[in-house]
Amino acid sequence: MDFAKLILTTISTAFLFWRCSSTQSVQRVDPGSQSDLSGNWNDTDARMVAEDMTSDILSAAWLQNVESPVLIVGDIRNNTTEHIRTDIFIKEIERAMVNSQKVEIVADPDQRGQIRSERDDQQQHASYESASSLAQELGADFMLVGGIEANVDKNLDGTRAAKFYTVNLELINVESNRKAWIGNKKIKKMIERSKVKW
């Protein structure tokens, strides 16, 4: 009995030392570098899709027929089973479009609420000369909407899988509901693991 306690104490002590001796390493990398740790949608995918889609939308025929179009980025839905931060993807698109200076982008509903609250506050508390005027907002001509879909095809033992993403975006005329542009971007990843749960 004492021998069993001695072995149990030795194993517990060894485990404690092992836990205390584990280290963590952190390394800073270029934010633009490609990293794929899990095979799931990540920042590289968001950046690639946003760049390709923005390039396509800004060179498409619809833009030749419209002078100084004003856009708003609407709902881009995550229709996958993964947790995808679509707000990061949306900001990538907005940044590229604003910086192109070919179109104008207006604030989203959440931002408009904050700005309107500030404008209302200025009517009461700011000087007449410095207060922002009411009813001077720029209306959007087009809204960009879409979604992200995903499909996984795996082998029988779960060690290999092909993960396929497709992103569909549509630019819709706010006044007429006409679709001015439709874009699609596909990403396919091959993943190999010794043991995996998909």
C-alpha positions, -999 to +999 in steps of 0.1 A: +000+000+000+028+024+008+045+015-024+013+024-044+012+058-026+049+064-034+043+057-071+012+080-071+031+108-054+060+104-078+037+106-108+018+136-094+051+154-087+064+146-122+032+159-138+034+191-117+070+197-128+060+190-164+031+215-162+053+242-146+080+237-172+059+242-203+067+274-221+049+296-246+066+313-275+052+344-292+065+358-325+054+389-344+047+384-381+038+405-410-001+410-409-001+405-446+016+371-444-004+339-451-013+317-422-035+287-422-036+269-388-069+251-389-081+252-425-110+274-415-118+308-430-092+333-418-079+368-423-060+358-455-092+345-471-110+377-461-083+399-476-080+378-508-117+378-514-121+415-506-092+425-529-105+404-558-141+414-554-132+451-551-110+450-582-138+433-601-165+457-590-144+488-598-135+476-633-170+463-643-192+479-669-218+492-644-194+519-633-190+534-668-227+543-668-229+560-634-214+593-624-200+595-588-219+565-574-226+563-537-225+528-521-234+513-488-223+479-478-253+460-464-256+425-449-230+399-460-243+368-443-222+339-430-241+309-442-214+284-430-212+264-398-180+283-389-177+314-368-167+340-395-163+377-386-180+392-416-175+427-402-137+423-408-144+412-444-168+442-449-142+467-436-116+453-461-141+460-489-150+495-477-113+504-473-104+493-508-134+511-523-129+544-504-092+544-513-099+538-550-117+572-551-140+558-579-170+555-556-182+570-524-191+549-493-217+561-467-219+550-431-236+518-420-268+519-398-249+516-365-225+544-375-253+566-387-271+563-353-240+576-335-235+604-360-271+615-358-270+615-321-239+638-322-256+661-348-287+664-326-265+672-296-247+699-316-281+716-323-284+723-286-249+727-274-226+738-303-224+774-316-246+782-346-216+786-369-200+753-360-231+730-357-235+705-384-267+710-405-296+686-403-310+667-433-278+669-453-269+632-454-257+616-486-281+589-498-268+556-512-274+548-549-264+512-546-262+485-518-237+457-517-251+425-502-242+388-503-231+357-484-204+332-477-211+295-482-189+265-474-188+228-481-165+200-468-157+168-485-137+143-464-124+108-468-138+079-448-112+079-420-113+117-416-076+123-423-080+143-456-106+169-465-113+194-492-129+226-479-146+248-504-158+283-498-177+305-523-185+342-517-213+358-537-218+395-537-245+416-555-247+453-561-283+464-562-297+498-572-315+512-541-342+531-562-350+505-588-339+471-572-320+464-604-289+443-600-260+462-614-232+437-607-228+402-594-195+388-583-183+354-572-150+343-556-141+307-547-115+293-523-105+256-520-083+242-493-069+207-490-064+197-454-045+166-440-046+156-404-037+124-385-069+124-364-096+150-369-132+160-361-149+179-388 
